[in-house]
Amino acid sequence: MSKRTKLIAAFDTNSRSQAEEWSVTLGKTVDAIKLGLEFTYACGLDAVRAVSTGHQLFLDLKLHDIPNTVASGLSALAPLRPALTTIHACGGAEMIARSREALEKACPDEALRPRLLAVTVLTSMDEAGLHETGVNATPQEQVLRLGKLAISAGADGLVCSAHEIALLRDALGEKPVLVVPGIRPAGSASNDQKRIMTPTQAAQAGADWIVVGRPITRAPNPALAAQEIMAELASA
């Protein structure tokens, strides 16, 4: 790889004090932190701002609604200056395009604009799960369909399983930013993720960012756990 895959630590908690502790403990041992629905709903945007101070922020709220509502929501979130933020690709081309326009208007400086990521298929979903929702496709087929749609409509990148990285690179090239959850260091429990890889495997496949939660935050020494993953990525 010509560039190092970057590490995002996922702060999956509803406790501001716990998130603040992780933020201080990890310091610069990770490239970014992820705050999502649980933390944001429980603690509010002021807490998001406080916990993310000093870190690049991946604000993972996965917005999905009519185009105007999602665009307005992103406009309201833009002052938090997340580096990355998410919407659902299944919201359609108009929703994605309006989302990109809203972020560009809110952040005229391209260097400060949050990168818009479209979520394709959640890593908790397998083929049986897709079929239950009426999608008669494999996860790979649905990821490719939604990935093409999202990038053509203006998304900067995608959230996808590590197992779809090569598929998306072949179809979309190197430009889209690929952010990959479901990453577990060798020996870690898979928890509720079904389509997982190790940091080395994801880096070698071409991930730009990987997201690691419990193997870091629930480790006896979170900073050491993060350092070990960063070292693994550096040598991948």
C-alpha positions as CSV (number, residue, x, y, z in Angstrom):
1,M,0.0,0.0,0.0
2,S,1.2,3.5,-0.8
3,K,-0.4,5.0,2.3
4,R,-1.0,3.8,5.8
5,T,-4.5,2.7,6.8
6,K,-5.7,4.9,9.6
7,L,-7.3,3.7,12.9
8,I,-10.6,5.0,14.3
9,A,-11.4,4.0,17.9
10,A,-15.2,3.5,18.4
11,F,-16.5,5.0,21.7
12,D,-19.6,2.9,22.1
13,T,-21.0,4.1,25.4
14,N,-23.8,6.3,26.8
15,S,-21.5,7.7,29.5
16,R,-19.9,11.1,29.0
17,S,-17.4,10.4,31.7
18,Q,-16.4,7.1,30.2
19,A,-15.9,8.6,26.8
20,E,-13.9,11.5,28.2
21,E,-11.7,9.0,30.0
22,W,-11.1,7.1,26.8
23,S,-10.4,10.3,25.0
24,V,-7.7,11.3,27.4
25,T,-6.2,7.8,27.7
26,L,-5.9,7.2,24.0
27,G,-4.6,10.7,23.2
28,K,-2.7,10.5,20.0
29,T,-2.4,6.7,19.8
30,V,-5.3,6.7,17.3
31,D,-6.0,8.7,14.2
32,A,-9.6,9.5,15.0
33,I,-12.5,8.6,17.4
34,K,-16.0,7.5,16.5
35,L,-19.1,8.8,18.3
36,G,-22.4,7.3,17.2
37,L,-26.1,7.1,18.0
38,E,-25.8,5.8,21.5
39,F,-23.4,8.5,22.8
40,T,-25.0,11.4,20.8
41,Y,-28.5,10.6,21.9
42,A,-27.6,10.0,25.5
43,C,-25.2,12.9,26.0
44,G,-25.9,15.5,23.3
45,L,-23.9,17.6,20.9
46,D,-22.1,19.6,23.5
47,A,-20.7,16.3,24.9
48,V,-19.7,15.2,21.3
49,R,-17.8,18.5,20.9
50,A,-16.1,18.1,24.3
51,V,-15.1,14.5,23.9
52,S,-13.8,15.0,20.4
53,T,-11.6,18.0,21.2
54,G,-8.1,17.2,20.1
55,H,-9.2,14.3,17.9
56,Q,-10.4,13.9,14.4
57,L,-14.1,13.0,14.7
58,F,-16.0,10.3,12.8
59,L,-19.6,11.3,13.6
60,D,-21.5,8.1,12.7
61,L,-25.2,8.9,12.9
62,K,-26.2,7.2,9.6
63,L,-28.9,9.7,8.7
64,H,-31.8,8.4,6.5
65,D,-34.9,10.4,5.8
66,I,-36.4,12.5,3.0
67,P,-33.7,14.6,1.2
68,N,-34.6,17.9,2.8
69,T,-34.6,16.6,6.3
70,V,-31.2,14.9,5.9
71,A,-29.7,17.9,4.3
72,S,-31.0,20.1,7.1
73,G,-29.7,17.7,9.7
74,L,-26.2,17.7,8.2
75,S,-26.2,21.5,8.1
76,A,-27.0,21.5,11.9
77,L,-24.2,19.0,12.5
78,A,-21.5,20.7,10.4
79,P,-20.4,23.1,13.1
80,L,-19.0,20.1,15.0
81,R,-16.5,19.8,12.1
82,P,-16.4,16.0,11.9
83,A,-13.8,14.7,9.6
84,L,-16.2,12.0,8.5
85,T,-20.0,11.6,8.8
86,T,-22.5,9.1,7.5
87,I,-25.8,8.7,5.7
88,H,-27.5,5.5,4.4
89,A,-26.9,4.9,0.7
90,C,-30.4,3.3,0.5
91,G,-31.8,6.8,0.9
92,G,-31.3,7.3,-2.8
93,A,-29.4,9.5,-5.2
94,E,-31.4,12.7,-4.4
95,M,-30.8,12.4,-0.7
96,I,-27.1,11.8,-1.2
97,A,-26.7,14.7,-3.6
98,R,-28.6,17.1,-1.3
99,S,-26.4,15.9,1.6
100,R,-23.2,16.8,-0.3
101,E,-24.6,20.2,-1.2
102,A,-25.6,20.9,2.4
103,L,-22.1,20.1,3.6
104,E,-20.5,22.2,0.9
105,K,-22.7,25.2,1.8
106,A,-22.0,24.8,5.5
107,C,-18.2,24.4,5.0
108,P,-17.1,26.4,2.0
109,D,-13.5,25.7,2.8
110,E,-13.0,22.3,1.1
111,A,-10.3,21.4,3.6
112,L,-12.7,21.7,6.5
113,R,-15.7,20.0,4.8
114,P,-16.8,16.7,6.4
115,R,-16.3,13.8,4.1
116,L,-19.6,12.3,3.3
117,L,-19.7,8.5,3.7
118,A,-22.6,6.3,2.5
119,V,-23.4,3.2,4.5
120,T,-24.0,0.3,2.1
121,V,-24.8,-2.9,4.0
122,L,-24.4,-3.1,7.8
123,T,-21.7,-5.5,8.9
124,S,-24.2,-7.2,11.1
125,M,-26.2,-8.2,8.0
126,D,-25.6,-11.5,6.1
127,E,-27.5,-12.8,3.1
128,A,-30.3,-14.3,5.2
129,G,-30.7,-10.9,6.9
130,L,-30.9,-9.1,3.6
131,H,-33.5,-11.6,2.3
132,E,-35.6,-10.9,5.4
133,T,-35.9,-7.3,4.4
134,G,-36.9,-8.1,0.8
135,V,-33.5,-7.7,-0.8
136,N,-32.9,-10.7,-3.0
137,A,-29.2,-10.3,-3.4
138,T,-26.0,-11.2,-1.7
139,P,-24.3,-8.7,0.5
140,Q,-21.6,-8.2,-2.2
141,E,-24.2,-7.5,-4.9
142,Q,-26.1,-5.0,-2.7
143,V,-22.9,-3.3,-1.6
144,L,-21.8,-2.8,-5.2
145,R,-25.2,-1.6,-6.3
146,L,-25.4,1.0,-3.5
147,G,-21.7,1.9,-3.7
148,K,-22.0,2.9,-7.3
149,L,-25.2,4.8,-6.6
150,A,-23.6,6.7,-3.7
151,I,-20.4,7.7,-5.4
152,S,-22.1,8.8,-8.6
153,A,-24.5,11.0,-6.5
154,G,-21.7,12.8,-4.6
155,A,-20.6,10.7,-1.6
156,D,-16.9,11.0,-0.9
157,G,-16.7,7.4,0.2
158,L,-18.4,4.3,1.7
159,V,-18.7,2.4,4.9
160,C,-18.3,-1.3,4.0
161,S,-17.2,-4.7,5.2
162,A,-13.6,-5.6,4.7
163,H,-14.7,-8.4,2.4
164,E,-16.1,-5.9,-0.1
165,I,-13.0,-3.7,-0.4
166,A,-11.6,-5.4,-3.4
167,L,-15.0,-5.5,-5.1
168,L,-15.4,-1.7,-4.6
169,R,-11.9,-0.8,-5.6
170,D,-12.3,-2.8,-8.9
171,A,-15.6,-1.1,-9.6
172,L,-14.9,2.5,-8.4
173,G,-11.1,2.9,-8.3
174,E,-8.8,4.3,-5.7
175,K,-10.5,7.7,-5.1
176,P,-13.5,6.8,-2.9
177,V,-12.7,6.8,0.8
178,L,-13.4,3.3,2.3
179,V,-14.1,3.1,6.0
180,V,-14.3,-0.4,7.4
181,P,-15.9,-1.5,10.6
182,G,-16.0,-5.1,11.8
183,I,-12.3,-5.2,12.4
184,R,-11.0,-7.5,15.1
185,P,-7.4,-8.2,16.0
186,A,-6.5,-11.9,15.8
187,G,-8.0,-13.7,18.8
188,S,-10.7,-11.1,19.6
189,A,-14.3,-12.0,19.9
190,S,-16.5,-11.3,16.9
191,N,-19.4,-10.0,19.1
192,D,-22.4,-9.0,16.8
193,Q,-20.3,-8.5,13.6
194,K,-20.6,-11.2,11.0
195,R,-18.3,-10.1,8.2
196,I,-15.0,-9.4,9.9
197,M,-11.2,-9.2,9.2
198,T,-8.0,-8.5,11.1
199,P,-6.3,-5.0,10.8
200,T,-3.6,-6.5,8.6
201,Q,-6.1,-8.1,6.3
202,A,-8.1,-5.0,5.9
203,A,-5.1,-2.8,5.3
204,Q,-3.8,-5.2,2.7
205,A,-7.2,-5.2,1.0
206,G,-7.1,-1.4,0.6
207,A,-9.0,0.1,3.5
208,D,-8.4,3.8,4.1
209,W,-9.7,3.7,7.7
210,I,-10.6,0.8,10.0
211,V,-12.9,1.1,13.0
212,V,-12.1,-0.9,16.1
213,G,-14.2,-0.6,19.3
214,R,-14.3,-3.1,22.1
215,P,-10.8,-4.7,21.4
216,I,-9.5,-1.2,22.3
217,T,-11.9,0.3,24.8
218,R,-12.5,-2.9,26.8
219,A,-8.8,-3.8,26.9
220,P,-7.0,-3.7,30.2
221,N,-4.8,-1.1,28.7
222,P,-6.7,0.7,25.9
223,A,-3.6,2.8,24.8
224,L,-1.4,-0.2,24.5
225,A,-4.1,-2.1,22.5
226,A,-4.3,0.9,20.1
227,Q,-0.6,1.1,19.8
228,E,-0.4,-2.6,18.9
229,I,-3.0,-2.1,16.2
230,M,-1.2,1.0,14.9
231,A,2.1,-1.0,14.7
232,E,0.3,-3.7,12.9
233,L,-1.1,-1.2,10.3
234,A,2.3,0.3,9.8
235,S,3.8,-3.0,8.9
236,A,0.9,-4.2,6.8
